[in-house]
Amino acid sequence: MVSAIMAGRHFYQVFRAYTVPGVPTLVAWTWQRIDHSGAPMARGSLYGSLPECFAALKRNRVQLGDAPVRIDLAGASPEDASSVVAVAVGERDVTITSSDPEPAPKFA
């Protein structure tokens, strides 16, 4: 789902992806670049951890062009989330959210 804030402009999205649709235990992390109409322009591979995925996105962001990044922490382990929050601090235009239905855990 494209948020109202990101609508009308390009952005990157990092999220949890199921390696086998409908099997929540087989998950990985991936990223994609979304164009102004909400269609994916570029996609990353499947990564075993959120920090690994974010690092790949940062490398590709240099090549594909700068744009805001939205990281969805839904399903992230506390360790993964803490690592990504730590490296994302100071990054330009990085928004960290969680679409988990339960209250988001606090990450120090």
TORMI-246981 format. One record per residue: x, y, z of N, C-alpha, C in turn. Coordinates in Angstrom, 1 decimal. Example, Ala and Ser with C-alpha at 12.3 -4.5 7.8 and 13.67 -1.06 7.14 Angstrom:
<atoms>
> 13.2_-5.7_7.8_12.3_-4.5_7.8_13.2_-3.3_7.8
> 12.8_-2.2_7.1_13.7_-1.1_7.1_12.9_0.0_7.9
</atoms>
This chain:
<atoms>
> 0.8_-1.2_0.0_0.0_0.0_0.0_0.9_1.2_0.0
> 0.6_2.2_-0.8_1.4_3.4_-1.0_0.8_4.5_0.0
> 1.6_5.0_0.8_1.1_6.0_1.8_0.8_7.3_1.1
> 0.0_8.1_1.7_-0.3_9.4_1.1_0.9_10.3_1.0
> 1.8_10.2_2.0_3.0_11.0_2.0_3.9_10.6_0.8
> 4.0_9.4_0.4_4.8_9.0_-0.7_4.2_9.0_-2.0
> 2.9_9.2_-2.1_2.1_9.2_-3.4_2.6_10.4_-4.2
> 2.8_10.1_-5.5_3.2_11.2_-6.4_4.7_11.4_-6.5
> 5.5_10.5_-5.9_6.9_10.6_-6.0_7.6_9.3_-5.9
> 8.8_9.2_-6.4_9.5_7.9_-6.3_9.9_7.7_-4.9
> 10.0_6.4_-4.4_10.5_6.1_-3.1_10.9_4.6_-3.1
> 11.7_4.2_-2.1_12.1_2.9_-1.9_11.3_2.3_-0.7
> 11.1_1.0_-0.8_10.4_0.3_0.3_11.1_-0.9_0.7
> 11.3_-1.1_2.0_11.9_-2.3_2.5_10.9_-3.0_3.3
> 10.7_-4.3_3.1_9.6_-5.0_3.8_9.9_-6.5_3.8
> 9.1_-7.2_4.6_9.3_-8.7_4.8_8.5_-9.3_3.7
> 9.1_-10.3_3.0_8.5_-11.0_1.9_8.5_-12.5_2.2
> 7.4_-13.1_1.8_7.3_-14.5_2.0_8.0_-15.2_0.8
> 8.9_-16.1_1.1_9.6_-16.8_0.0_8.6_-17.9_-0.6
> 7.7_-18.3_0.2_6.6_-19.2_-0.4_5.3_-18.5_0.1
> 4.5_-18.0_-0.9_3.3_-17.3_-0.6_2.4_-18.1_0.4
> 1.9_-17.5_1.4_1.0_-18.1_2.4_1.7_-18.9_3.5
> 3.0_-19.0_3.4_3.8_-19.8_4.5_4.6_-18.8_5.3
> 4.0_-18.3_6.4_4.6_-17.2_7.2_6.0_-17.6_7.8
> 6.3_-18.9_7.9_7.6_-19.3_8.5_8.7_-19.2_7.5
> 8.4_-19.1_6.2_9.5_-19.0_5.2_9.5_-17.5_4.7
> 10.3_-16.7_5.4_10.3_-15.3_5.1_11.7_-14.8_4.8
> 11.8_-13.7_4.1_13.0_-13.0_3.8_12.7_-11.5_3.8
> 13.7_-10.7_3.6_13.5_-9.3_3.5_13.9_-8.9_2.0
> 13.2_-7.9_1.5_13.5_-7.4_0.2_13.2_-5.9_0.1
> 13.6_-5.3_-1.0_13.3_-3.9_-1.2_12.8_-3.7_-2.6
> 12.2_-2.6_-2.9_11.8_-2.2_-4.2_11.7_-0.7_-4.4
> 11.9_-0.2_-5.6_11.8_1.2_-5.9_10.4_1.4_-6.5
> 9.6_2.3_-6.0_8.3_2.5_-6.5_8.3_3.8_-7.3
> 7.6_3.8_-8.4_7.5_5.1_-9.2_6.3_5.9_-8.7
> 6.1_7.1_-9.3_5.1_8.0_-8.9_3.7_7.5_-9.0
> 3.5_6.5_-9.8_2.1_5.9_-9.9_1.9_4.7_-9.0
> 2.9_4.3_-8.2_2.8_3.2_-7.3_3.3_1.9_-7.8
> 3.8_1.9_-9.0_4.3_0.6_-9.7_5.8_0.4_-9.3
> 6.2_-0.9_-9.1_7.6_-1.2_-8.8_8.4_-0.9_-10.1
> 9.5_-0.2_-9.9_10.5_0.0_-11.0_11.7_-0.9_-10.9
> 12.1_-1.2_-9.7_13.2_-2.1_-9.5_13.0_-2.9_-8.2
> 13.6_-4.1_-8.2_13.4_-4.9_-7.0_14.7_-5.5_-6.6
> 14.8_-5.7_-5.3_16.0_-6.4_-4.8_15.8_-7.9_-4.7
> 16.8_-8.6_-4.3_16.8_-10.0_-4.1_16.1_-10.3_-2.8
> 16.1_-11.5_-2.4_15.6_-11.9_-1.0_16.8_-12.0_-0.1
> 16.7_-11.4_1.0_17.9_-11.3_2.0_17.5_-12.0_3.3
> 18.4_-12.7_3.9_18.1_-13.4_5.2_17.9_-12.5_6.4
> 18.4_-11.3_6.3_18.2_-10.4_7.5_17.9_-9.0_7.0
> 17.2_-8.2_7.9_16.9_-6.9_7.6_18.1_-6.0_7.4
> 19.2_-6.1_8.2_20.4_-5.3_7.9_21.0_-5.6_6.6
> 21.0_-6.8_6.2_21.6_-7.2_4.9_20.8_-6.6_3.8
> 19.5_-6.6_3.9_18.6_-6.0_2.9_18.8_-4.5_2.8
> 18.9_-3.8_4.0_19.0_-2.4_4.0_20.4_-2.0_3.4
> 21.4_-2.8_3.6_22.7_-2.5_3.0_22.7_-2.6_1.5
> 22.0_-3.7_1.0_21.8_-3.8_-0.5_21.0_-2.6_-1.1
> 20.0_-2.2_-0.4_19.2_-1.1_-0.9_20.1_0.2_-0.9
> 20.9_0.4_0.1_21.8_1.6_0.1_22.8_1.5_-1.1
> 23.3_0.3_-1.4_24.2_0.2_-2.6_23.4_0.5_-3.9
> 22.2_0.0_-4.0_21.4_0.2_-5.2_20.9_1.6_-5.3
> 20.7_2.3_-4.2_20.2_3.6_-4.2_21.2_4.6_-4.8
> 22.5_4.3_-4.7_23.5_5.1_-5.3_23.4_5.0_-6.8
> 23.2_3.7_-7.3_23.1_3.5_-8.8_21.7_3.9_-9.4
> 20.6_3.6_-8.7_19.3_3.9_-9.2_18.8_5.3_-9.0
> 19.4_6.0_-8.1_19.0_7.4_-7.8_18.4_7.5_-6.4
> 18.7_8.7_-5.8_18.3_9.0_-4.4_16.8_9.2_-4.4
> 16.1_8.7_-3.4_14.7_8.9_-3.2_14.5_8.5_-1.7
> 13.3_8.9_-1.1_13.0_8.5_0.3_12.9_7.0_0.4
> 13.2_6.6_1.6_13.2_5.1_2.0_12.1_4.9_3.1
> 11.3_3.9_2.9_10.3_3.5_4.0_10.7_2.1_4.4
> 11.0_1.9_5.6_11.4_0.6_6.1_10.2_0.1_7.0
> 9.6_-1.0_6.7_8.5_-1.6_7.5_9.1_-2.6_8.4
> 9.1_-2.4_9.7_9.7_-3.4_10.6_8.8_-4.5_11.0
> 7.6_-4.6_10.3_6.7_-5.7_10.6_7.4_-7.1_10.5
> 7.4_-7.8_11.6_8.0_-9.2_11.6_9.5_-9.2_11.9
> 10.1_-8.0_12.1_11.6_-8.0_12.4_11.8_-8.4_13.8
> 13.0_-9.1_13.9_13.4_-9.5_15.3_13.9_-8.2_16.0
> 13.9_-8.2_17.3_14.5_-7.0_18.0_15.9_-6.7_17.5
> 16.7_-7.7_17.3_18.1_-7.5_16.9_18.2_-6.9_15.5
> 17.4_-7.4_14.6_17.4_-6.8_13.2_16.9_-5.4_13.2
> 15.8_-5.2_14.0_15.3_-3.8_14.0_16.2_-2.8_14.6
> 16.9_-3.2_15.7_17.8_-2.4_16.4_19.0_-2.0_15.5
> 19.5_-3.0_14.8_20.6_-2.8_13.9_20.3_-1.8_12.8
> 19.1_-2.0_12.2_18.7_-1.1_11.1_18.4_0.3_11.6
> 17.8_0.4_12.8_17.5_1.7_13.4_18.9_2.4_13.6
> 19.8_1.7_14.1_21.2_2.3_14.4_21.8_2.8_13.1
> 21.8_2.0_12.0_22.5_2.5_10.8_21.6_3.5_10.0
> 20.3_3.5_10.2_19.5_4.5_9.5_19.5_5.8_10.1
> 19.9_5.9_11.4_20.0_7.3_12.0_21.0_8.1_11.3
> 20.6_9.3_10.9_21.5_10.1_10.1_21.3_10.0_8.6
> 20.7_8.9_8.2_20.4_8.8_6.8_19.3_9.8_6.4
> 19.4_10.3_5.2_18.5_11.3_4.7_17.2_10.6_4.2
> 16.0_11.1_4.6_14.8_10.6_4.1_14.5_9.2_4.3
> 14.8_8.7_5.5_14.5_7.3_5.9_13.4_7.3_6.9
> 12.3_6.6_6.6_11.2_6.5_7.6_11.1_5.1_8.0
> 11.0_4.9_9.3_10.9_3.5_9.9_9.5_3.4_10.5
> 8.7_2.4_10.0_7.4_2.1_10.5_7.2_0.7_10.8
> 6.0_0.3_11.3_5.7_-1.1_11.5_4.2_-1.3_11.2
> 3.9_-2.2_10.4_2.5_-2.5_10.1_2.0_-3.7_10.9
> 2.8_-4.1_11.9_2.4_-5.2_12.8_1.1_-4.8_13.5
> 0.1_-5.8_13.6_-1.2_-5.4_14.2_-1.0_-5.2_15.7
> 0.0_-5.7_16.4_0.2_-5.5_17.8_1.1_-4.3_18.0
> 1.0_-3.7_19.2_1.9_-2.5_19.4_3.3_-2.8_19.1
> 4.0_-1.9_18.5_5.4_-2.1_18.1_6.3_-2.1_19.3
> 7.2_-3.1_19.4_8.2_-3.1_20.5_9.0_-1.9_20.5
> 9.5_-1.5_21.7_10.4_-0.4_21.8_11.8_-0.8_21.5
> 12.5_-0.1_20.7_13.9_-0.4_20.3_14.8_0.7_20.8
> 15.7_0.4_21.6_16.6_1.4_22.2_17.7_1.7_21.2
</atoms>
